[in-house]
Amino acid sequence: MRIGEAAAAAGTTPRALRFYEQRGLLDPQGRSPSGQRQYGPGDVARIRIIRDLLAHGFTVGDLCGVADRLHLLAADPPPSCGSGGGVVGHRLSVLDAEIERLTRLREALARRAGIPGPPGTTAGVPEPGRAPHPPPSGQGRAGRSGRPVSAGRGPGG
C-alpha cells in the first residue's frame, strides 16, 4: 500500500510516516517502480505501536534508542519490560520529576493567591514571613489613579 493508505490505516498522516522514517523508526518494505514508498501490514502495526508509545509519554528520542526492538511489541501478548529499567525506567523517572516540579509550582501559585490546595498539600498556607494575597473579588481594587475600580464598568464609565 502507498503512504497515504498506510497513514490512514494507522490513524496518522503521511507527514508523520516520513518523519518516523527519517528518524529510523520506520523502514518501508521498498519502493514502487515510480519511487513511491510501499508499506505492508507489518509496517502499519509498527506505526500503531510507535503512536501508542508516543501517546504514553515516550519521546521520539526514547523510541530511536530501542527502534531495533519495537517489532517485539507486535507480539500477542507483548513481552514484559522486566524490572522497569532501561527506557521505561528512565521515562518513569522523568515523568516523576515533572510531576514533582508541577506539584511544587502549583503549591507556590496557590499559596501566593491564597487558594487552598488539595488535601495533604501546603498550598493555601502562606509562606513564612509573607502575607497571603486576598482572592480576586472585583471589589476594592484600585485602578492606576489609586481610586477604587467598580466591577462591571468600563473606562469612562
ZAGU-100305 format. One line per field, with one value per residue (C-alpha): x, y, z. Coordinates in pm, whole numbers, plus 50000, padded with zeros to 5 digits. Last residue first. Example, Ala and Ser with C-alpha at 12.3 -4.5 7.8 and 13.67 -1.06 7.14 Angstrom:
xx = c(51367,51230) $
yy = c(49894,49550) $
zz = c(50714,50780) $
//
This chain:
xx = c(48201,48488,48669,48449,48215,48128,48308,48390,48755,48863,49078,49455,49487,49606,49299,49248,49071,48808,48570,48646,48681,49037,49147,49342,49716,49852,50106,50460,50705,50666,50497,50123,49919,49690,49902,50069,49943,49770,49423,49422,49526,49355,49379,49569,49692,50059,49999,49809,50095,50356,50151,50101,50471,50566,50318,50448,50806,50706,50504,50799,51038,50800,50766,51145,51184,50911,51083,51416,51257,51083,51400,51611,51498,51144,51226,51119,50954,50716,50672,50369,50080,50040,50361,50364,50576,50872,50876,50990,51322,51554,51398,51504,51712,51505,51200,51335,51436,51084,50964,50772,50472,50207,50078,50427,50420,50080,50189,50500,50299,50043,50325,50469,50134,50106,50458,50371,50057,50268,50402,50542,50715,50675,50970,50782,50890,50738,50956,51052,50928,50911,51170,51021,51175,51497,51434,51381,51134,50934,50922,50808,50536,50428,50400,50185,49939,49807,49535,49730,49514,49507,49887,49922,49678,49852,50196,50109,50000) $
yy = c(55461,55635,55307,55005,54938,54584,54591,54937,55036,55212,55524,55484,55654,55334,55150,55023,54702,54708,54469,54251,53952,53840,53636,53837,53779,53597,53786,53662,53593,53217,53112,53148,52830,52785,52508,52301,51974,51678,51773,51963,52324,52619,52943,53232,53350,53322,52993,52858,52960,52800,52481,52456,52506,52245,51999,52081,52004,51679,51568,51655,51452,51154,51180,51184,50887,50695,50772,50640,50323,50259,50329,50092,49966,49881,49530,49344,49513,49221,49083,49177,48932,48893,49002,49347,49479,49275,49484,49781,49608,49766,50107,50094,50412,50576,50520,50729,51002,51004,51068,50831,50968,50702,50868,50834,50463,50421,50614,50398,50077,50191,50267,49920,49754,49958,49848,49484,49518,49633,49967,50076,50411,50569,50560,50508,50142,50110,50148,49916,49747,50079,50134,50301,50426,50548,50917,50998,50707,50829,51177,51037,50844,51156,51350,51074,51138,50929,50679,50362,50266,50630,50650,50323,50439,50775,50611,50357,50000) $
zz = c(53297,53111,53103,53164,53450,53559,53893,54021,54039,54357,54311,54312,53974,53810,53939,54292,54374,54647,54475,54173,54402,54348,54647,54903,54888,55192,55400,55368,55651,55636,55312,55325,55357,55056,54916,55189,55049,55214,55100,54768,54780,54940,54743,54898,54557,54653,54830,54527,54298,54522,54557,54182,54113,54371,54217,53867,53971,54144,53840,53615,53833,53829,53449,53403,53637,53453,53120,53253,53390,53059,52855,53057,53392,53493,53617,53305,53009,52970,52620,52412,52427,52135,51967,51800,52088,51963,51644,51851,51926,51667,51734,52100,52122,51849,52067,52352,52108,51961,52314,52536,52721,52666,52347,52197,52280,52115,51805,51767,51816,51557,51311,51375,51300,50978,50879,50944,50728,50432,50316,49979,49934,49592,49352,49023,49012,49362,49664,49943,50256,50441,50714,51020,51341,51180,51248,50880,50852,51151,50995,50659,50840,51029,50700,50554,50836,51124,51208,51124,50825,50712,50722,50533,50263,50227,50211,49941,50000) $
//
